């Protein structure tokens, strides 16, 4: 599920950034916090995807 996690993580980051910007524009602190949290979750999910889809470190 590495590639799927990477893609889903990027989508979450974009949605989170949009929420953060919208919250800042309207003065909605709760929406900003939600956006920042969603962006952070997206970054973690993207990194997990990179780790699981990357080359395996094996000693042959």
PDB file of N, CA, C and O in Angstrom, chain B, residues numbered from 101:
ATOM      1  N   UNK B 101       0.812  -1.198   0.000  1.00  0.00           N
ATOM      2  CA  UNK B 101       0.000   0.000   0.000  1.00  0.00           C
ATOM      3  C   UNK B 101       0.850   1.254   0.000  1.00  0.00           C
ATOM      4  O   UNK B 101       0.356   2.328   0.344  1.00  0.00           O
ATOM      5  N   UNK B 102       2.079   1.151  -0.366  1.00  0.00           N
ATOM      6  CA  UNK B 102       2.962   2.301  -0.303  1.00  0.00           C
ATOM      7  C   UNK B 102       2.562   3.439  -1.217  1.00  0.00           C
ATOM      8  O   UNK B 102       2.480   4.590  -0.788  1.00  0.00           O
ATOM      9  N   UNK B 103       2.313   3.121  -2.475  1.00  0.00           N
ATOM     10  CA  UNK B 103       1.973   4.172  -3.432  1.00  0.00           C
ATOM     11  C   UNK B 103       0.640   4.812  -3.071  1.00  0.00           C
ATOM     12  O   UNK B 103       0.480   6.026  -3.189  1.00  0.00           O
ATOM     13  N   UNK B 104      -0.316   3.998  -2.630  1.00  0.00           N
ATOM     14  CA  UNK B 104      -1.619   4.538  -2.247  1.00  0.00           C
ATOM     15  C   UNK B 104      -1.495   5.464  -1.043  1.00  0.00           C
ATOM     16  O   UNK B 104      -2.136   6.514  -0.993  1.00  0.00           O
ATOM     17  N   UNK B 105      -0.670   5.076  -0.073  1.00  0.00           N
ATOM     18  CA  UNK B 105      -0.464   5.918   1.104  1.00  0.00           C
ATOM     19  C   UNK B 105       0.196   7.237   0.721  1.00  0.00           C
ATOM     20  O   UNK B 105      -0.165   8.296   1.233  1.00  0.00           O
ATOM     21  N   UNK B 106       1.160   7.161  -0.179  1.00  0.00           N
ATOM     22  CA  UNK B 106       1.846   8.374  -0.617  1.00  0.00           C
ATOM     23  C   UNK B 106       0.864   9.335  -1.278  1.00  0.00           C
ATOM     24  O   UNK B 106       0.849  10.527  -0.970  1.00  0.00           O
ATOM     25  N   UNK B 107       0.050   8.814  -2.183  1.00  0.00           N
ATOM     26  CA  UNK B 107      -0.923   9.655  -2.886  1.00  0.00           C
ATOM     27  C   UNK B 107      -1.968  10.212  -1.922  1.00  0.00           C
ATOM     28  O   UNK B 107      -2.290  11.399  -1.967  1.00  0.00           O
ATOM     29  N   UNK B 108      -2.493   9.356  -1.053  1.00  0.00           N
ATOM     30  CA  UNK B 108      -3.506   9.801  -0.096  1.00  0.00           C
ATOM     31  C   UNK B 108      -2.926  10.841   0.853  1.00  0.00           C
ATOM     32  O   UNK B 108      -3.615  11.785   1.240  1.00  0.00           O
ATOM     33  N   UNK B 109      -1.669  10.672   1.227  1.00  0.00           N
ATOM     34  CA  UNK B 109      -1.020  11.644   2.097  1.00  0.00           C
ATOM     35  C   UNK B 109      -0.896  13.006   1.445  1.00  0.00           C
ATOM     36  O   UNK B 109      -1.101  14.033   2.092  1.00  0.00           O
ATOM     37  N   UNK B 110      -0.563  13.015   0.167  1.00  0.00           N
ATOM     38  CA  UNK B 110      -0.452  14.294  -0.552  1.00  0.00           C
ATOM     39  C   UNK B 110      -1.811  14.973  -0.655  1.00  0.00           C
ATOM     40  O   UNK B 110      -1.915  16.192  -0.515  1.00  0.00           O
ATOM     41  N   UNK B 111      -2.864  14.175  -0.904  1.00  0.00           N
ATOM     42  CA  UNK B 111      -4.209  14.737  -0.991  1.00  0.00           C
ATOM     43  C   UNK B 111      -4.604  15.348   0.347  1.00  0.00           C
ATOM     44  O   UNK B 111      -5.170  16.441   0.386  1.00  0.00           O
ATOM     45  N   UNK B 112      -4.312  14.653   1.441  1.00  0.00           N
ATOM     46  CA  UNK B 112      -4.646  15.183   2.770  1.00  0.00           C
ATOM     47  C   UNK B 112      -3.890  16.478   3.048  1.00  0.00           C
ATOM     48  O   UNK B 112      -4.434  17.403   3.651  1.00  0.00           O
ATOM     49  N   UNK B 113      -2.639  16.541   2.609  1.00  0.00           N
ATOM     50  CA  UNK B 113      -1.867  17.760   2.818  1.00  0.00           C
ATOM     51  C   UNK B 113      -2.488  18.938   2.072  1.00  0.00           C
ATOM     52  O   UNK B 113      -2.553  20.051   2.595  1.00  0.00           O
ATOM     53  N   UNK B 114      -2.943  18.682   0.843  1.00  0.00           N
ATOM     54  CA  UNK B 114      -3.565  19.751   0.047  1.00  0.00           C
ATOM     55  C   UNK B 114      -4.875  20.202   0.692  1.00  0.00           C
ATOM     56  O   UNK B 114      -5.136  21.399   0.802  1.00  0.00           O
ATOM     57  N   UNK B 115      -5.698  19.237   1.118  1.00  0.00           N
ATOM     58  CA  UNK B 115      -6.954  19.584   1.787  1.00  0.00           C
ATOM     59  C   UNK B 115      -6.686  20.352   3.074  1.00  0.00           C
ATOM     60  O   UNK B 115      -7.374  21.324   3.385  1.00  0.00           O
ATOM     61  N   UNK B 116      -5.681  19.907   3.818  1.00  0.00           N
ATOM     62  CA  UNK B 116      -5.339  20.573   5.070  1.00  0.00           C
ATOM     63  C   UNK B 116      -4.875  21.998   4.849  1.00  0.00           C
ATOM     64  O   UNK B 116      -5.245  22.905   5.594  1.00  0.00           O
ATOM     65  N   UNK B 117      -4.066  22.191   3.825  1.00  0.00           N
ATOM     66  CA  UNK B 117      -3.586  23.541   3.529  1.00  0.00           C
ATOM     67  C   UNK B 117      -4.748  24.438   3.118  1.00  0.00           C
ATOM     68  O   UNK B 117      -4.807  25.606   3.500  1.00  0.00           O
ATOM     69  N   UNK B 118      -5.675  23.879   2.332  1.00  0.00           N
ATOM     70  CA  UNK B 118      -6.845  24.655   1.921  1.00  0.00           C
ATOM     71  C   UNK B 118      -7.678  25.061   3.128  1.00  0.00           C
ATOM     72  O   UNK B 118      -8.131  26.203   3.216  1.00  0.00           O
ATOM     73  N   UNK B 119      -7.882  24.133   4.061  1.00  0.00           N
ATOM     74  CA  UNK B 119      -8.632  24.457   5.282  1.00  0.00           C
ATOM     75  C   UNK B 119      -7.913  25.506   6.113  1.00  0.00           C
ATOM     76  O   UNK B 119      -8.546  26.403   6.669  1.00  0.00           O
ATOM     77  N   UNK B 120      -6.608  25.397   6.198  1.00  0.00           N
ATOM     78  CA  UNK B 120      -5.810  26.349   6.961  1.00  0.00           C
ATOM     79  C   UNK B 120      -5.945  27.752   6.355  1.00  0.00           C
ATOM     80  O   UNK B 120      -6.157  28.728   7.074  1.00  0.00           O
ATOM     81  N   UNK B 121      -5.821  27.839   5.047  1.00  0.00           N
ATOM     82  CA  UNK B 121      -5.920  29.138   4.368  1.00  0.00           C
ATOM     83  C   UNK B 121      -7.331  29.711   4.495  1.00  0.00           C
ATOM     84  O   UNK B 121      -7.508  30.901   4.759  1.00  0.00           O
ATOM     85  N   UNK B 122      -8.332  28.847   4.304  1.00  0.00           N
ATOM     86  CA  UNK B 122      -9.720  29.313   4.416  1.00  0.00           C
ATOM     87  C   UNK B 122     -10.008  29.795   5.833  1.00  0.00           C
ATOM     88  O   UNK B 122     -10.673  30.813   6.023  1.00  0.00           O
ATOM     89  N   UNK B 123      -9.518  29.079   6.805  1.00  0.00           N
ATOM     90  CA  UNK B 123      -9.714  29.486   8.189  1.00  0.00           C
ATOM     91  C   UNK B 123      -9.040  30.809   8.496  1.00  0.00           C
ATOM     92  O   UNK B 123      -9.584  31.641   9.222  1.00  0.00           O
ATOM     93  N   UNK B 124      -7.854  30.999   7.941  1.00  0.00           N
ATOM     94  CA  UNK B 124      -7.149  32.257   8.161  1.00  0.00           C
ATOM     95  C   UNK B 124      -7.886  33.416   7.495  1.00  0.00           C
ATOM     96  O   UNK B 124      -7.957  34.515   8.045  1.00  0.00           O
ATOM     97  N   UNK B 125      -8.430  33.164   6.314  1.00  0.00           N
ATOM     98  CA  UNK B 125      -9.130  34.220   5.588  1.00  0.00           C
ATOM     99  C   UNK B 125     -10.421  34.635   6.280  1.00  0.00           C
ATOM    100  O   UNK B 125     -10.802  35.806   6.250  1.00  0.00           O
ATOM    101  N   UNK B 126     -11.092  33.671   6.903  1.00  0.00           N
ATOM    102  CA  UNK B 126     -12.371  33.971   7.552  1.00  0.00           C
ATOM    103  C   UNK B 126     -12.236  34.228   9.048  1.00  0.00           C
ATOM    104  O   UNK B 126     -13.206  34.614   9.701  1.00  0.00           O
ATOM    105  N   UNK B 127     -11.055  34.019   9.589  1.00  0.00           N
ATOM    106  CA  UNK B 127     -10.840  34.207  11.016  1.00  0.00           C
ATOM    107  C   UNK B 127     -11.349  33.049  11.852  1.00  0.00           C
ATOM    108  O   UNK B 127     -11.579  33.195  13.052  1.00  0.00           O
ATOM    109  N   UNK B 128     -11.525  31.893  11.214  1.00  0.00           N
ATOM    110  CA  UNK B 128     -12.028  30.699  11.898  1.00  0.00           C
ATOM    111  C   UNK B 128     -10.848  29.876  12.412  1.00  0.00           C
ATOM    112  O   UNK B 128     -10.260  29.085  11.675  1.00  0.00           O
ATOM    113  N   UNK B 129     -10.516  30.073  13.676  1.00  0.00           N
ATOM    114  CA  UNK B 129      -9.368  29.393  14.270  1.00  0.00           C
ATOM    115  C   UNK B 129      -9.546  27.882  14.278  1.00  0.00           C
ATOM    116  O   UNK B 129      -8.586  27.145  14.053  1.00  0.00           O
ATOM    117  N   UNK B 130     -10.764  27.412  14.535  1.00  0.00           N
ATOM    118  CA  UNK B 130     -11.018  25.966  14.561  1.00  0.00           C
ATOM    119  C   UNK B 130     -10.727  25.332  13.211  1.00  0.00           C
ATOM    120  O   UNK B 130     -10.167  24.239  13.138  1.00  0.00           O
ATOM    121  N   UNK B 131     -11.110  26.021  12.147  1.00  0.00           N
ATOM    122  CA  UNK B 131     -10.851  25.494  10.802  1.00  0.00           C
ATOM    123  C   UNK B 131      -9.350  25.494  10.511  1.00  0.00           C
ATOM    124  O   UNK B 131      -8.845  24.576   9.865  1.00  0.00           O
ATOM    125  N   UNK B 132      -8.649  26.499  10.974  1.00  0.00           N
ATOM    126  CA  UNK B 132      -7.199  26.549  10.804  1.00  0.00           C
ATOM    127  C   UNK B 132      -6.538  25.373  11.506  1.00  0.00           C
ATOM    128  O   UNK B 132      -5.668  24.712  10.937  1.00  0.00           O
ATOM    129  N   UNK B 133      -6.945  25.115  12.726  1.00  0.00           N
ATOM    130  CA  UNK B 133      -6.371  24.008  13.497  1.00  0.00           C
ATOM    131  C   UNK B 133      -6.667  22.681  12.813  1.00  0.00           C
ATOM    132  O   UNK B 133      -5.792  21.822  12.705  1.00  0.00           O
ATOM    133  N   UNK B 134      -7.895  22.518  12.357  1.00  0.00           N
ATOM    134  CA  UNK B 134      -8.263  21.301  11.641  1.00  0.00           C
ATOM    135  C   UNK B 134      -7.387  21.138  10.391  1.00  0.00           C
ATOM    136  O   UNK B 134      -6.928  20.037  10.085  1.00  0.00           O
ATOM    137  N   UNK B 135      -7.165  22.225   9.690  1.00  0.00           N
ATOM    138  CA  UNK B 135      -6.334  22.183   8.491  1.00  0.00           C
ATOM    139  C   UNK B 135      -4.894  21.809   8.799  1.00  0.00           C
ATOM    140  O   UNK B 135      -4.292  21.001   8.093  1.00  0.00           O
ATOM    141  N   UNK B 136      -4.348  22.391   9.843  1.00  0.00           N
ATOM    142  CA  UNK B 136      -2.970  22.085  10.224  1.00  0.00           C
ATOM    143  C   UNK B 136      -2.836  20.621  10.655  1.00  0.00           C
ATOM    144  O   UNK B 136      -1.847  19.960  10.337  1.00  0.00           O
ATOM    145  N   UNK B 137      -3.839  20.125  11.380  1.00  0.00           N
ATOM    146  CA  UNK B 137      -3.809  18.727  11.819  1.00  0.00           C
ATOM    147  C   UNK B 137      -3.905  17.789  10.619  1.00  0.00           C
ATOM    148  O   UNK B 137      -3.176  16.800  10.539  1.00  0.00           O
ATOM    149  N   UNK B 138      -4.802  18.099   9.692  1.00  0.00           N
ATOM    150  CA  UNK B 138      -4.967  17.251   8.510  1.00  0.00           C
ATOM    151  C   UNK B 138      -3.688  17.252   7.658  1.00  0.00           C
ATOM    152  O   UNK B 138      -3.307  16.226   7.094  1.00  0.00           O
ATOM    153  N   UNK B 139      -3.049  18.391   7.577  1.00  0.00           N
ATOM    154  CA  UNK B 139      -1.796  18.495   6.824  1.00  0.00           C
ATOM    155  C   UNK B 139      -0.709  17.645   7.482  1.00  0.00           C
ATOM    156  O   UNK B 139       0.059  16.975   6.792  1.00  0.00           O
ATOM    157  N   UNK B 140      -0.644  17.670   8.811  1.00  0.00           N
ATOM    158  CA  UNK B 140       0.347  16.867   9.530  1.00  0.00           C
ATOM    159  C   UNK B 140       0.101  15.376   9.333  1.00  0.00           C
ATOM    160  O   UNK B 140       1.041  14.609   9.126  1.00  0.00           O
ATOM    161  N   UNK B 141      -1.158  14.968   9.398  1.00  0.00           N
ATOM    162  CA  UNK B 141      -1.503  13.559   9.172  1.00  0.00           C
ATOM    163  C   UNK B 141      -1.109  13.153   7.759  1.00  0.00           C
ATOM    164  O   UNK B 141      -0.604  12.052   7.540  1.00  0.00           O
ATOM    165  N   UNK B 142      -1.340  14.039   6.812  1.00  0.00           N
ATOM    166  CA  UNK B 142      -0.969  13.762   5.434  1.00  0.00           C
ATOM    167  C   UNK B 142       0.527  13.580   5.252  1.00  0.00           C
ATOM    168  O   UNK B 142       0.964  12.715   4.493  1.00  0.00           O
ATOM    169  N   UNK B 143       1.310  14.391   5.943  1.00  0.00           N
ATOM    170  CA  UNK B 143       2.768  14.257   5.858  1.00  0.00           C
ATOM    171  C   UNK B 143       3.227  12.916   6.396  1.00  0.00           C
ATOM    172  O   UNK B 143       4.084  12.255   5.810  1.00  0.00           O
ATOM    173  N   UNK B 144       2.644  12.522   7.523  1.00  0.00           N
ATOM    174  CA  UNK B 144       3.002  11.228   8.113  1.00  0.00           C
ATOM    175  C   UNK B 144       2.608  10.095   7.177  1.00  0.00           C
ATOM    176  O   UNK B 144       3.390   9.172   6.948  1.00  0.00           O
ATOM    177  N   UNK B 145       1.399  10.163   6.638  1.00  0.00           N
ATOM    178  CA  UNK B 145       0.926   9.107   5.746  1.00  0.00           C
ATOM    179  C   UNK B 145       1.794   9.033   4.493  1.00  0.00           C
ATOM    180  O   UNK B 145       2.085   7.940   4.007  1.00  0.00           O
ATOM    181  N   UNK B 146       2.206  10.174   3.970  1.00  0.00           N
ATOM    182  CA  UNK B 146       3.071  10.182   2.792  1.00  0.00           C
ATOM    183  C   UNK B 146       4.414   9.516   3.105  1.00  0.00           C
ATOM    184  O   UNK B 146       4.924   8.732   2.305  1.00  0.00           O
ATOM    185  N   UNK B 147       4.975   9.830   4.262  1.00  0.00           N
ATOM    186  CA  UNK B 147       6.252   9.230   4.646  1.00  0.00           C
ATOM    187  C   UNK B 147       6.135   7.721   4.829  1.00  0.00           C
ATOM    188  O   UNK B 147       7.028   6.970   4.436  1.00  0.00           O
ATOM    189  N   UNK B 148       5.029   7.281   5.427  1.00  0.00           N
ATOM    190  CA  UNK B 148       4.799   5.840   5.582  1.00  0.00           C
ATOM    191  C   UNK B 148       4.730   5.193   4.211  1.00  0.00           C
ATOM    192  O   UNK B 148       5.290   4.117   4.001  1.00  0.00           O
ATOM    193  N   UNK B 149       4.054   5.835   3.285  1.00  0.00           N
ATOM    194  CA  UNK B 149       3.960   5.317   1.929  1.00  0.00           C
ATOM    195  C   UNK B 149       5.311   5.228   1.255  1.00  0.00           C
ATOM    196  O   UNK B 149       5.592   4.260   0.549  1.00  0.00           O
ATOM    197  N   UNK B 150       6.146   6.221   1.464  1.00  0.00           N
ATOM    198  CA  UNK B 150       7.492   6.204   0.878  1.00  0.00           C
ATOM    199  C   UNK B 150       8.316   5.064   1.456  1.00  0.00           C
ATOM    200  O   UNK B 150       9.051   4.388   0.735  1.00  0.00           O
ATOM    201  N   UNK B 151       8.188   4.855   2.768  1.00  0.00           N
ATOM    202  CA  UNK B 151       8.957   3.805   3.432  1.00  0.00           C
ATOM    203  C   UNK B 151       8.517   2.407   2.963  1.00  0.00           C
ATOM    204  O   UNK B 151       9.351   1.523   2.767  1.00  0.00           O
ATOM    205  N   UNK B 152       7.219   2.220   2.788  1.00  0.00           N
ATOM    206  CA  UNK B 152       6.735   0.894   2.421  1.00  0.00           C
ATOM    207  C   UNK B 152       6.855   0.606   0.939  1.00  0.00           C
ATOM    208  O   UNK B 152       6.805  -0.558   0.541  1.00  0.00           O
ATOM    209  N   UNK B 153       7.012   1.626   0.106  1.00  0.00           N
ATOM    210  CA  UNK B 153       7.123   1.381  -1.327  1.00  0.00           C
ATOM    211  C   UNK B 153       8.564   1.487  -1.818  1.00  0.00           C
ATOM    212  O   UNK B 153       8.859   1.134  -2.959  1.00  0.00           O
ATOM    213  N   UNK B 154       9.457   1.970  -0.965  1.00  0.00           N
ATOM    214  CA  UNK B 154      10.849   2.147  -1.345  1.00  0.00           C
ATOM    215  C   UNK B 154      11.594   0.824  -1.411  1.00  0.00           C
ATOM    216  O   UNK B 154      11.045  -0.226  -1.077  1.00  0.00           O
ATOM    217  N   UNK B 155      12.839   0.881  -1.840  1.00  0.00           N
ATOM    218  CA  UNK B 155      13.643  -0.346  -1.911  1.00  0.00           C
ATOM    219  C   UNK B 155      13.856  -0.949  -0.525  1.00  0.00           C
ATOM    220  O   UNK B 155      14.031  -0.231   0.460  1.00  0.00           O
ATOM    221  N   UNK B 156      13.840  -2.226  -0.469  1.00  0.00           N
ATOM    222  CA  UNK B 156      14.020  -2.915   0.803  1.00  0.00           C
ATOM    223  C   UNK B 156      15.513  -2.991   1.134  1.00  0.00           C
ATOM    224  O   UNK B 156      16.344  -3.235   0.259  1.00  0.00           O
ATOM    225  N   UNK B 157      15.829  -2.783   2.383  1.00  0.00           N
ATOM    226  CA  UNK B 157      17.209  -2.888   2.829  1.00  0.00           C
ATOM    227  C   UNK B 157      17.456  -4.318   3.289  1.00  0.00           C
ATOM    228  O   UNK B 157      17.128  -4.686   4.417  1.00  0.00           O
ATOM    229  N   UNK B 158      18.021  -5.094   2.429  1.00  0.00           N
ATOM    230  CA  UNK B 158      18.282  -6.491   2.762  1.00  0.00           C
ATOM    231  C   UNK B 158      19.743  -6.805   2.529  1.00  0.00           C
ATOM    232  O   UNK B 158      20.391  -6.264   1.632  1.00  0.00           O
ATOM    233  N   UNK B 159      20.237  -7.695   3.362  1.00  0.00           N
ATOM    234  CA  UNK B 159      21.584  -8.183   3.151  1.00  0.00           C
ATOM    235  C   UNK B 159      21.450  -9.554   2.513  1.00  0.00           C
ATOM    236  O   UNK B 159      20.872 -10.473   3.094  1.00  0.00           O
ATOM    237  N   UNK B 160      21.994  -9.679   1.308  1.00  0.00           N
ATOM    238  CA  UNK B 160      21.915 -10.978   0.602  1.00  0.00           C
ATOM    239  C   UNK B 160      23.163 -11.776   0.782  1.00  0.00           C
ATOM    240  O   UNK B 160      23.267 -12.886   0.260  1.00  0.00           O
TER     241      UNK B 160
END
